[in-house]
């Protein structure tokens, strides 16, 4: 791989991989803004949803860690699925990853605008959310252009601040006994007024809280010892943040009390309310922790999506200009500017039309529905790869049983999104994602017929400058480009 198209290798270690994933999950963002949405459908069983979501993510993570070890690359899931299933499916996966991460950035930028506006208003300072969002957008782009190391150092500092504050407040709430004493009722399915359907619908935002646990995979070409550190970064960040979620959401439910469910559901900033009730001296710190957490999520989501765009541009799946690297900072400059444009359009477009908090809810729902198929496809890719090219390393439990279980468990939030039919506009979001998948599949088929030699390179570039043609299906596509039109048609029929 030419130096001009290479990211800076060995730029971060295991700690950086953990921070990339943990900060992107955004513990403070999730415990500030997701529990009330989950509680609206799952009731007082809201903390149970986070327990279930953690279990689901740990199962799903098994396949992702296995593929990250086999194929370390900035392309992340795009590379894994291209290598495990085929380049066309990898192309669709890259598109879904773009939707998931690209929408997460404007969702967070809209949220940081309105939340900071409210925090400042509490101290008599009036600044419109659009101005605040614009300032953080500029800061995000500048840090991304400067390099991954600086971004991760900033994210690490912000992560430590937010975790320290939310864990401290949660401990204070529990030590004071909450609104009506400690109870295990929040972990009982019986507390869901809508039964299993309520838990399933709540899982959409339970999983949204964990979206980003896989972010370390996009550092496959920049982290030291990627085959070792990327999988460990994923696992450690999941366990760490999962424990924080369970502890803090339980404290949140106890703080409002099971009988105070309506107050939780109707509160736009419940953690701030807990601070004012149980530790008024923490109110300002809670606000600052929320702002820092949202920005850490924004920054790491941006770092992740631009590396996926870069990988697809480098391999010809997208315009080659997106695979350009800054000669000094070794950052994917063109991809960063493209994502900045997308972020601005959706942040201010959806935010001004639907309101900034609704922008977070709506975009968050869509991106979660987009990332779930990516997780499912990666589980399938894991099974196929270790049943074929990776058979020598195959473990039936890790490479067959857990992937199947992961696929089944990921059906829970999908079920919750379609039955019973959610309120508008949430009811339309699954079909928007399905339409996008169909459109990407058609483009992939056309792309494969017109440029099979490009399709053959999908997922070929790995860490350390390795470049190898993928599995059987990739080889078929490459052969098709050398054997003429008739062979092309034959390869097309067998390439997924």
SEDOMI-563797 format. One record per residue (C-alpha): residue number from 1; residue in one letter; x, y, z. Coordinates in steps of 0.2 Angstrom, whole numbers, m for minus. Last residue first. Layout:
BEGIN
+-----+----+-------+-------+-------+
:   i : aa :  east : north :    up :
+-----+----+-------+-------+-------+
: NUM :  a :     X :     Y :     Z :
...
+-----+----+-------+-------+-------+
END
This chain:
BEGIN
+-----+----+-------+-------+-------+
:   i : aa :  east : north :    up :
+-----+----+-------+-------+-------+
: 496 :  x :  m115 :   m59 :   m15 :
: 495 :  x :  m104 :   m65 :   m29 :
: 494 :  x :  m109 :   m81 :   m38 :
: 493 :  x :  m120 :   m74 :   m52 :
: 492 :  x :  m108 :   m60 :   m55 :
: 491 :  x :   m94 :   m73 :   m57 :
: 490 :  x :  m103 :   m81 :   m71 :
: 489 :  x :  m108 :   m64 :   m80 :
: 488 :  x :   m90 :   m59 :   m79 :
: 487 :  x :   m84 :   m75 :   m86 :
: 486 :  x :   m94 :   m71 :  m102 :
: 485 :  x :   m88 :   m54 :  m103 :
: 484 :  x :   m70 :   m58 :  m102 :
: 483 :  x :   m58 :   m69 :   m92 :
: 482 :  x :   m48 :   m56 :   m83 :
: 481 :  x :   m61 :   m46 :   m75 :
: 480 :  x :   m71 :   m62 :   m70 :
: 479 :  x :   m56 :   m69 :   m62 :
: 478 :  x :   m56 :   m54 :   m50 :
: 477 :  x :   m74 :   m57 :   m46 :
: 476 :  x :   m71 :   m76 :   m43 :
: 475 :  x :   m57 :   m71 :   m31 :
: 474 :  x :   m68 :   m60 :   m21 :
: 473 :  x :   m81 :   m74 :   m20 :
: 472 :  x :   m68 :   m87 :   m14 :
: 471 :  x :   m61 :   m75 :     0 :
: 470 :  x :   m52 :   m59 :    m1 :
: 469 :  x :   m38 :   m52 :   m11 :
: 468 :  x :   m23 :   m47 :    m1 :
: 467 :  x :   m16 :   m31 :     4 :
: 466 :  x :    m6 :   m30 :    20 :
: 465 :  x :     0 :   m12 :    23 :
: 464 :  x :     2 :   m15 :    42 :
: 463 :  x :   m16 :   m17 :    45 :
: 462 :  x :   m27 :   m23 :    31 :
: 461 :  x :   m31 :   m18 :    13 :
: 460 :  x :   m41 :   m31 :     3 :
: 459 :  x :   m59 :   m28 :    10 :
: 458 :  x :   m66 :   m25 :    m7 :
: 457 :  x :   m52 :   m28 :   m20 :
: 456 :  x :   m63 :   m39 :   m31 :
: 455 :  x :   m76 :   m26 :   m32 :
: 454 :  x :   m64 :   m15 :   m41 :
: 453 :  x :   m61 :   m28 :   m55 :
: 452 :  x :   m79 :   m32 :   m56 :
: 451 :  x :   m82 :   m14 :   m63 :
: 450 :  x :   m98 :   m14 :   m73 :
: 449 :  x :  m107 :   m30 :   m67 :
: 448 :  x :  m102 :   m28 :   m49 :
: 447 :  x :  m107 :    m9 :   m49 :
: 446 :  x :  m124 :   m14 :   m56 :
: 445 :  x :  m126 :   m27 :   m42 :
: 444 :  x :  m120 :   m15 :   m28 :
: 443 :  x :  m131 :    m1 :   m34 :
: 442 :  x :  m146 :   m13 :   m33 :
: 441 :  x :  m141 :   m19 :   m16 :
: 440 :  x :  m138 :    m1 :   m10 :
: 439 :  x :  m156 :     4 :   m16 :
: 438 :  x :  m164 :   m11 :    m7 :
: 437 :  x :  m154 :    m7 :     9 :
: 436 :  x :  m160 :    11 :     9 :
: 435 :  x :  m178 :     5 :     6 :
: 434 :  x :  m176 :    m6 :    21 :
: 433 :  x :  m170 :     8 :    32 :
: 432 :  x :  m184 :    19 :    27 :
: 431 :  x :  m196 :     5 :    30 :
: 430 :  x :  m189 :     2 :    48 :
: 429 :  x :  m191 :    21 :    51 :
: 428 :  x :  m210 :    23 :    46 :
: 427 :  x :  m217 :    18 :    63 :
: 426 :  x :  m206 :    30 :    72 :
: 425 :  x :  m215 :    45 :    64 :
: 424 :  x :  m228 :    42 :    71 :
: 423 :  x :  m232 :    31 :    85 :
: 422 :  x :  m226 :    13 :    86 :
: 421 :  x :  m235 :    m2 :    78 :
: 420 :  x :  m236 :   m16 :    91 :
: 419 :  x :  m226 :   m24 :    83 :
: 418 :  x :  m214 :   m16 :    70 :
: 417 :  x :  m201 :    m8 :    81 :
: 416 :  x :  m201 :   m20 :    95 :
: 415 :  x :  m199 :   m35 :    83 :
: 414 :  x :  m183 :   m26 :    77 :
: 413 :  x :  m177 :   m23 :    95 :
: 412 :  x :  m179 :   m42 :    99 :
: 411 :  x :  m172 :   m49 :    82 :
: 410 :  x :  m155 :   m44 :    88 :
: 409 :  x :  m156 :   m59 :   100 :
: 408 :  x :  m158 :   m71 :    86 :
: 407 :  x :  m143 :   m65 :    76 :
: 406 :  x :  m133 :   m65 :    92 :
: 405 :  x :  m138 :   m83 :    96 :
: 404 :  x :  m133 :   m89 :    78 :
: 403 :  x :  m116 :   m80 :    80 :
: 402 :  x :  m113 :   m87 :    97 :
: 401 :  x :  m116 :  m105 :    91 :
: 400 :  x :  m106 :  m105 :    76 :
: 399 :  x :   m89 :   m96 :    77 :
: 398 :  x :   m87 :   m94 :    96 :
: 397 :  x :   m95 :  m111 :   101 :
: 396 :  x :   m89 :  m121 :    86 :
: 395 :  x :   m71 :  m115 :    87 :
: 394 :  x :   m63 :  m113 :    70 :
: 393 :  x :   m45 :  m109 :    69 :
: 392 :  x :   m40 :  m121 :    55 :
: 391 :  x :   m57 :  m117 :    47 :
: 390 :  x :   m52 :   m99 :    43 :
: 389 :  x :   m54 :  m100 :    24 :
: 388 :  x :   m70 :  m110 :    25 :
: 387 :  x :   m81 :  m113 :    41 :
: 386 :  x :   m72 :   m99 :    50 :
: 385 :  x :   m76 :   m86 :    36 :
: 384 :  x :   m94 :   m92 :    34 :
: 383 :  x :   m98 :   m91 :    52 :
: 382 :  x :   m90 :   m74 :    55 :
: 381 :  x :   m98 :   m67 :    39 :
: 380 :  x :  m115 :   m72 :    46 :
: 379 :  x :  m111 :   m63 :    63 :
: 378 :  x :  m105 :   m48 :    53 :
: 377 :  x :  m121 :   m48 :    43 :
: 376 :  x :  m132 :   m48 :    59 :
: 375 :  x :  m121 :   m33 :    67 :
: 374 :  x :  m123 :   m23 :    51 :
: 373 :  x :  m142 :   m27 :    50 :
: 372 :  x :  m143 :   m19 :    68 :
: 371 :  x :  m133 :    m4 :    63 :
: 370 :  x :  m146 :     3 :    52 :
: 369 :  x :  m161 :     1 :    64 :
: 368 :  x :  m150 :    10 :    77 :
: 367 :  x :  m146 :    24 :    65 :
: 366 :  x :  m164 :    26 :    61 :
: 365 :  x :  m169 :    27 :    80 :
: 364 :  x :  m155 :    39 :    84 :
: 363 :  x :  m160 :    50 :    70 :
: 362 :  x :  m177 :    52 :    76 :
: 361 :  x :  m173 :    54 :    95 :
: 360 :  x :  m158 :    66 :    92 :
: 359 :  x :  m168 :    76 :    80 :
: 358 :  x :  m183 :    76 :    92 :
: 357 :  x :  m171 :    84 :   104 :
: 356 :  x :  m166 :    98 :    92 :
: 355 :  x :  m183 :   102 :    86 :
: 354 :  x :  m192 :    94 :    71 :
: 353 :  x :  m189 :   106 :    57 :
: 352 :  x :  m174 :   116 :    64 :
: 351 :  x :  m165 :   101 :    71 :
: 350 :  x :  m169 :    90 :    55 :
: 349 :  x :  m160 :   103 :    44 :
: 348 :  x :  m148 :   110 :    56 :
: 347 :  x :  m140 :    94 :    62 :
: 346 :  x :  m144 :    84 :    45 :
: 345 :  x :  m136 :    97 :    33 :
: 344 :  x :  m121 :   101 :    45 :
: 343 :  x :  m117 :    83 :    48 :
: 342 :  x :  m117 :    78 :    30 :
: 341 :  x :  m106 :    93 :    26 :
: 340 :  x :   m94 :    88 :    40 :
: 339 :  x :   m94 :    70 :    34 :
: 338 :  x :   m88 :    76 :    17 :
: 337 :  x :   m74 :    87 :    25 :
: 336 :  x :   m68 :    72 :    35 :
: 335 :  x :   m68 :    60 :    20 :
: 334 :  x :   m57 :    73 :    10 :
: 333 :  x :   m45 :    74 :    25 :
: 332 :  x :   m42 :    56 :    29 :
: 331 :  x :   m28 :    60 :    42 :
: 330 :  x :   m10 :    57 :    40 :
: 329 :  x :    m6 :    73 :    49 :
: 328 :  x :     8 :    79 :    38 :
: 327 :  x :     4 :    72 :    20 :
: 326 :  x :   m15 :    73 :    23 :
: 325 :  x :   m22 :    56 :    16 :
: 324 :  x :   m33 :    54 :     1 :
: 323 :  x :   m45 :    39 :     0 :
: 322 :  x :   m61 :    50 :    m2 :
: 321 :  x :   m53 :    57 :   m19 :
: 320 :  x :   m54 :    39 :   m25 :
: 319 :  x :   m73 :    41 :   m27 :
: 318 :  x :   m82 :    27 :   m18 :
: 317 :  x :   m80 :     8 :   m19 :
: 316 :  x :   m63 :    11 :   m27 :
: 315 :  x :   m52 :     3 :   m13 :
: 314 :  x :   m46 :    19 :    m6 :
: 313 :  x :   m63 :    27 :    m7 :
: 312 :  x :   m71 :    12 :     3 :
: 311 :  x :   m57 :    14 :    16 :
: 310 :  x :   m59 :    33 :    18 :
: 309 :  x :   m77 :    32 :    20 :
: 308 :  x :   m75 :    19 :    34 :
: 307 :  x :   m61 :    30 :    42 :
: 306 :  x :   m73 :    45 :    41 :
: 305 :  x :   m86 :    36 :    50 :
: 304 :  x :   m76 :    31 :    65 :
: 303 :  x :   m67 :    48 :    68 :
: 302 :  x :   m84 :    57 :    67 :
: 301 :  x :   m92 :    44 :    79 :
: 300 :  x :   m77 :    48 :    90 :
: 299 :  x :   m79 :    67 :    90 :
: 298 :  x :   m98 :    66 :    92 :
: 297 :  x :   m97 :    54 :   107 :
: 296 :  x :   m84 :    64 :   115 :
: 295 :  x :   m95 :    80 :   112 :
: 294 :  x :  m110 :    72 :   120 :
: 293 :  x :  m100 :    67 :   135 :
: 292 :  x :   m92 :    84 :   138 :
: 291 :  x :  m109 :    92 :   137 :
: 290 :  x :  m116 :    80 :   149 :
: 289 :  x :  m102 :    81 :   161 :
: 288 :  x :  m103 :   100 :   161 :
: 287 :  x :  m121 :    99 :   166 :
: 286 :  x :  m119 :    86 :   179 :
: 285 :  x :  m104 :    97 :   186 :
: 284 :  x :  m116 :   112 :   187 :
: 283 :  x :  m129 :   102 :   197 :
: 282 :  x :  m117 :    94 :   209 :
: 281 :  x :  m119 :   106 :   223 :
: 280 :  x :  m138 :   102 :   223 :
: 279 :  x :  m135 :    84 :   228 :
: 278 :  x :  m151 :    74 :   230 :
: 277 :  x :  m165 :    84 :   223 :
: 276 :  x :  m156 :    96 :   211 :
: 275 :  x :  m144 :    82 :   206 :
: 274 :  x :  m158 :    70 :   202 :
: 273 :  x :  m167 :    84 :   192 :
: 272 :  x :  m151 :    86 :   182 :
: 271 :  x :  m151 :    67 :   179 :
: 270 :  x :  m169 :    68 :   173 :
: 269 :  x :  m165 :    80 :   159 :
: 268 :  x :  m180 :    80 :   147 :
: 267 :  x :  m192 :    74 :   161 :
: 266 :  x :  m209 :    67 :   156 :
: 265 :  x :  m203 :    49 :   157 :
: 264 :  x :  m195 :    51 :   174 :
: 263 :  x :  m210 :    61 :   181 :
: 262 :  x :  m222 :    47 :   175 :
: 261 :  x :  m212 :    34 :   183 :
: 260 :  x :  m213 :    41 :   200 :
: 259 :  x :  m221 :    26 :   208 :
: 258 :  x :  m206 :    16 :   204 :
: 257 :  x :  m196 :    29 :   212 :
: 256 :  x :  m188 :    44 :   204 :
: 255 :  x :  m171 :    41 :   212 :
: 254 :  x :  m173 :    22 :   212 :
: 253 :  x :  m175 :    23 :   193 :
: 252 :  x :  m160 :    34 :   191 :
: 251 :  x :  m150 :    23 :   203 :
: 250 :  x :  m154 :     8 :   192 :
: 249 :  x :  m150 :    18 :   177 :
: 248 :  x :  m133 :    22 :   184 :
: 247 :  x :  m128 :     5 :   190 :
: 246 :  x :  m133 :    m4 :   175 :
: 245 :  x :  m126 :     9 :   163 :
: 244 :  x :  m109 :    10 :   172 :
: 243 :  x :  m108 :    m9 :   172 :
: 242 :  x :  m111 :    m9 :   153 :
: 241 :  x :   m98 :     5 :   150 :
: 240 :  x :   m84 :    m6 :   158 :
: 239 :  x :   m89 :   m23 :   151 :
: 238 :  x :   m92 :   m16 :   134 :
: 237 :  x :   m75 :    m6 :   134 :
: 236 :  x :   m65 :   m21 :   140 :
: 235 :  x :   m73 :   m32 :   126 :
: 234 :  x :   m70 :   m20 :   112 :
: 233 :  x :   m53 :   m14 :   117 :
: 232 :  x :   m48 :   m33 :   119 :
: 231 :  x :   m53 :   m36 :   101 :
: 230 :  x :   m44 :   m21 :    94 :
: 229 :  x :   m28 :   m24 :   105 :
: 228 :  x :   m23 :   m42 :    99 :
: 227 :  x :   m25 :   m42 :    81 :
: 226 :  x :   m21 :   m23 :    81 :
: 225 :  x :    m4 :   m25 :    89 :
: 224 :  x :    m2 :    m6 :    90 :
: 223 :  x :   m17 :     4 :    84 :
: 222 :  x :   m18 :    14 :    68 :
: 221 :  x :   m23 :     2 :    55 :
: 220 :  x :   m37 :    m7 :    64 :
: 219 :  x :   m42 :     9 :    72 :
: 218 :  x :   m60 :     7 :    64 :
: 217 :  x :   m62 :    m9 :    74 :
: 216 :  x :   m61 :     2 :    90 :
: 215 :  x :   m78 :     9 :    86 :
: 214 :  x :   m86 :    m8 :    90 :
: 213 :  x :   m94 :    m2 :   106 :
: 212 :  x :  m100 :    13 :    96 :
: 211 :  x :  m119 :     9 :    98 :
: 210 :  x :  m121 :     3 :   116 :
: 209 :  x :  m134 :    16 :   121 :
: 208 :  x :  m142 :    14 :   104 :
: 207 :  x :  m144 :    m5 :   110 :
: 206 :  x :  m155 :     1 :   125 :
: 205 :  x :  m163 :    14 :   114 :
: 204 :  x :  m170 :     0 :   102 :
: 203 :  x :  m172 :   m11 :   117 :
: 202 :  x :  m186 :    m1 :   124 :
: 201 :  x :  m197 :    m8 :   109 :
: 200 :  x :  m192 :   m26 :   115 :
: 199 :  x :  m196 :   m22 :   133 :
: 198 :  x :  m213 :   m15 :   129 :
: 197 :  x :  m217 :   m29 :   118 :
: 196 :  x :  m212 :   m41 :   131 :
: 195 :  x :  m225 :   m34 :   143 :
: 194 :  x :  m233 :   m17 :   139 :
: 193 :  x :  m233 :   m12 :   158 :
: 192 :  x :  m215 :   m17 :   160 :
: 191 :  x :  m213 :   m20 :   179 :
: 190 :  x :  m217 :   m38 :   177 :
: 189 :  x :  m200 :   m40 :   168 :
: 188 :  x :  m192 :   m37 :   185 :
: 187 :  x :  m175 :   m28 :   186 :
: 186 :  x :  m183 :   m12 :   191 :
: 185 :  x :  m192 :   m21 :   206 :
: 184 :  x :  m175 :   m25 :   214 :
: 183 :  x :  m179 :   m12 :   228 :
: 182 :  x :  m170 :     2 :   238 :
: 181 :  x :  m180 :    15 :   247 :
: 180 :  x :  m195 :    26 :   242 :
: 179 :  x :  m188 :    41 :   233 :
: 178 :  x :  m169 :    36 :   233 :
: 177 :  x :  m162 :    27 :   248 :
: 176 :  x :  m149 :    41 :   252 :
: 175 :  x :  m135 :    30 :   248 :
: 174 :  x :  m143 :    25 :   232 :
: 173 :  x :  m144 :    43 :   226 :
: 172 :  x :  m127 :    47 :   232 :
: 171 :  x :  m120 :    32 :   222 :
: 170 :  x :  m129 :    38 :   207 :
: 169 :  x :  m122 :    56 :   209 :
: 168 :  x :  m104 :    49 :   210 :
: 167 :  x :  m106 :    37 :   196 :
: 166 :  x :  m112 :    51 :   185 :
: 165 :  x :   m98 :    63 :   189 :
: 164 :  x :   m83 :    51 :   188 :
: 163 :  x :   m90 :    44 :   172 :
: 162 :  x :   m91 :    61 :   164 :
: 161 :  x :   m74 :    68 :   169 :
: 160 :  x :   m65 :    52 :   164 :
: 159 :  x :   m73 :    52 :   147 :
: 158 :  x :   m69 :    70 :   144 :
: 157 :  x :   m51 :    67 :   147 :
: 156 :  x :   m50 :    51 :   136 :
: 155 :  x :   m60 :    60 :   122 :
: 154 :  x :   m47 :    74 :   122 :
: 153 :  x :   m33 :    61 :   121 :
: 152 :  x :   m42 :    52 :   108 :
: 151 :  x :   m44 :    67 :    97 :
: 150 :  x :   m26 :    72 :    99 :
: 149 :  x :   m20 :    54 :    94 :
: 148 :  x :   m32 :    53 :    79 :
: 147 :  x :   m25 :    68 :    70 :
: 146 :  x :   m26 :    87 :    67 :
: 145 :  x :   m40 :    85 :    54 :
: 144 :  x :   m51 :    77 :    66 :
: 143 :  x :   m48 :    90 :    80 :
: 142 :  x :   m52 :   104 :    68 :
: 141 :  x :   m68 :    96 :    62 :
: 140 :  x :   m75 :    93 :    79 :
: 139 :  x :   m71 :   111 :    85 :
: 138 :  x :   m80 :   117 :    70 :
: 137 :  x :   m95 :   107 :    73 :
: 136 :  x :   m94 :   111 :    92 :
: 135 :  x :   m96 :   130 :    87 :
: 134 :  x :  m110 :   127 :    75 :
: 133 :  x :  m120 :   117 :    88 :
: 132 :  x :  m118 :   131 :   100 :
: 131 :  x :  m124 :   144 :    88 :
: 130 :  x :  m139 :   132 :    83 :
: 129 :  x :  m144 :   130 :   101 :
: 128 :  x :  m147 :   149 :   103 :
: 127 :  x :  m138 :   157 :   117 :
: 126 :  x :  m146 :   165 :   133 :
: 125 :  x :  m136 :   166 :   149 :
: 124 :  x :  m146 :   167 :   165 :
: 123 :  x :  m137 :   153 :   174 :
: 122 :  x :  m151 :   140 :   170 :
: 121 :  x :  m151 :   147 :   152 :
: 120 :  x :  m133 :   141 :   151 :
: 119 :  x :  m138 :   123 :   155 :
: 118 :  x :  m153 :   124 :   143 :
: 117 :  x :  m143 :   130 :   129 :
: 116 :  x :  m129 :   117 :   132 :
: 115 :  x :  m143 :   103 :   131 :
: 114 :  x :  m150 :   111 :   115 :
: 113 :  x :  m134 :   112 :   106 :
: 112 :  x :  m126 :    96 :   112 :
: 111 :  x :  m142 :    87 :   106 :
: 110 :  x :  m141 :    94 :    89 :
: 109 :  x :  m123 :    89 :    88 :
: 108 :  x :  m126 :    72 :    95 :
: 107 :  x :  m139 :    68 :    82 :
: 106 :  x :  m128 :    76 :    68 :
: 105 :  x :  m114 :    64 :    72 :
: 104 :  x :  m125 :    48 :    75 :
: 103 :  x :  m132 :    51 :    58 :
: 102 :  x :  m115 :    48 :    49 :
: 101 :  x :  m111 :    33 :    61 :
: 100 :  x :  m127 :    23 :    57 :
:  99 :  x :  m129 :    29 :    39 :
:  98 :  x :  m111 :    26 :    34 :
:  97 :  x :  m111 :     9 :    43 :
:  96 :  x :  m127 :     5 :    32 :
:  95 :  x :  m118 :    10 :    16 :
:  94 :  x :  m102 :     0 :    21 :
:  93 :  x :  m113 :   m15 :    24 :
:  92 :  x :  m121 :   m13 :     7 :
:  91 :  x :  m104 :   m13 :    m1 :
:  90 :  x :   m99 :   m28 :    10 :
:  89 :  x :  m114 :   m37 :     3 :
:  88 :  x :  m108 :   m34 :   m14 :
:  87 :  x :   m90 :   m39 :    m9 :
:  86 :  x :   m94 :   m56 :    m2 :
:  85 :  x :   m98 :   m65 :    13 :
:  84 :  x :   m83 :   m66 :    25 :
:  83 :  x :   m71 :   m55 :    16 :
:  82 :  x :   m83 :   m41 :    11 :
:  81 :  x :   m92 :   m43 :    28 :
:  80 :  x :   m77 :   m41 :    38 :
:  79 :  x :   m70 :   m26 :    27 :
:  78 :  x :   m86 :   m16 :    28 :
:  77 :  x :   m88 :   m20 :    46 :
:  76 :  x :   m71 :   m11 :    50 :
:  75 :  x :   m64 :    m2 :    35 :
:  74 :  x :   m50 :     4 :    45 :
:  73 :  x :   m43 :   m13 :    44 :
:  72 :  x :   m39 :   m28 :    56 :
:  71 :  x :   m45 :   m44 :    47 :
:  70 :  x :   m43 :   m60 :    57 :
:  69 :  x :   m43 :   m51 :    74 :
:  68 :  x :   m56 :   m39 :    70 :
:  67 :  x :   m67 :   m54 :    63 :
:  66 :  x :   m65 :   m64 :    79 :
:  65 :  x :   m69 :   m48 :    89 :
:  64 :  x :   m85 :   m44 :    79 :
:  63 :  x :   m91 :   m62 :    81 :
:  62 :  x :   m89 :   m61 :   100 :
:  61 :  x :   m96 :   m44 :   100 :
:  60 :  x :  m114 :   m50 :    96 :
:  59 :  x :  m114 :   m60 :   112 :
:  58 :  x :  m108 :   m46 :   122 :
:  57 :  x :  m120 :   m34 :   114 :
:  56 :  x :  m135 :   m45 :   118 :
:  55 :  x :  m130 :   m47 :   136 :
:  54 :  x :  m128 :   m28 :   137 :
:  53 :  x :  m145 :   m25 :   129 :
:  52 :  x :  m153 :   m37 :   142 :
:  51 :  x :  m145 :   m28 :   156 :
:  50 :  x :  m150 :   m11 :   149 :
:  49 :  x :  m168 :   m17 :   147 :
:  48 :  x :  m168 :   m23 :   165 :
:  47 :  x :  m164 :    m5 :   170 :
:  46 :  x :  m180 :     1 :   161 :
:  45 :  x :  m191 :   m11 :   171 :
:  44 :  x :  m200 :     4 :   178 :
:  43 :  x :  m210 :     6 :   162 :
:  42 :  x :  m203 :    m3 :   147 :
:  41 :  x :  m212 :     8 :   134 :
:  40 :  x :  m209 :    26 :   140 :
:  39 :  x :  m196 :    19 :   152 :
:  38 :  x :  m184 :    17 :   136 :
:  37 :  x :  m187 :    35 :   131 :
:  36 :  x :  m184 :    41 :   149 :
:  35 :  x :  m168 :    30 :   150 :
:  34 :  x :  m160 :    37 :   134 :
:  33 :  x :  m156 :    55 :   138 :
:  32 :  x :  m145 :    57 :   153 :
:  31 :  x :  m140 :    39 :   155 :
:  30 :  x :  m135 :    37 :   137 :
:  29 :  x :  m126 :    54 :   135 :
:  28 :  x :  m117 :    51 :   152 :
:  27 :  x :  m110 :    34 :   146 :
:  26 :  x :  m105 :    40 :   129 :
:  25 :  x :  m104 :    24 :   118 :
:  24 :  x :   m92 :    34 :   108 :
:  23 :  x :   m81 :    37 :   123 :
:  22 :  x :   m80 :    18 :   127 :
:  21 :  x :   m76 :    13 :   110 :
:  20 :  x :   m62 :    25 :   106 :
:  19 :  x :   m57 :    25 :   124 :
:  18 :  x :   m54 :     6 :   124 :
:  17 :  x :   m44 :     7 :   108 :
:  16 :  x :   m34 :    21 :   115 :
:  15 :  x :   m30 :    12 :   130 :
:  14 :  x :   m24 :    m3 :   120 :
:  13 :  x :   m11 :     8 :   111 :
:  12 :  x :   m12 :    22 :    99 :
:  11 :  x :    m2 :    29 :    84 :
:  10 :  x :     6 :    13 :    79 :
:   9 :  x :     2 :    16 :    61 :
:   8 :  x :    m2 :    33 :    54 :
:   7 :  x :   m15 :    30 :    40 :
:   6 :  x :    m9 :    25 :    23 :
:   5 :  x :   m14 :    31 :     6 :
:   4 :  x :     1 :    42 :     3 :
:   3 :  x :    13 :    28 :     9 :
:   2 :  x :     7 :    17 :    m5 :
:   1 :  x :     0 :     0 :     0 :
+-----+----+-------+-------+-------+
END
